């Protein structure tokens, strides 16, 4: 399953990490570059904008 996730804050970040661990293809976007970097290190793909994530 391919999933786009927008918002990697206190709830979104851990949820995104769990989706990647479960084997889902995950594209993420957040205004905070550090949050995006953490998701990418976990295995997600970064999107440049919410539109790109969708």
HELIX and SHEET records of a PDB file:
HELIX    1   1 UNK A   12  UNK A   21  1                                  10    
HELIX    2   2 UNK A   33  UNK A   42  1                                  10    
HELIX    3   3 UNK A   50  UNK A   53  1                                   4    
SHEET    1   A 3 UNK A   2  UNK A   6  0                                        
SHEET    2   A 3 UNK A  25  UNK A  29  1                                        
SHEET    3   A 3 UNK A  45  UNK A  46  1                                        
END                                                                             
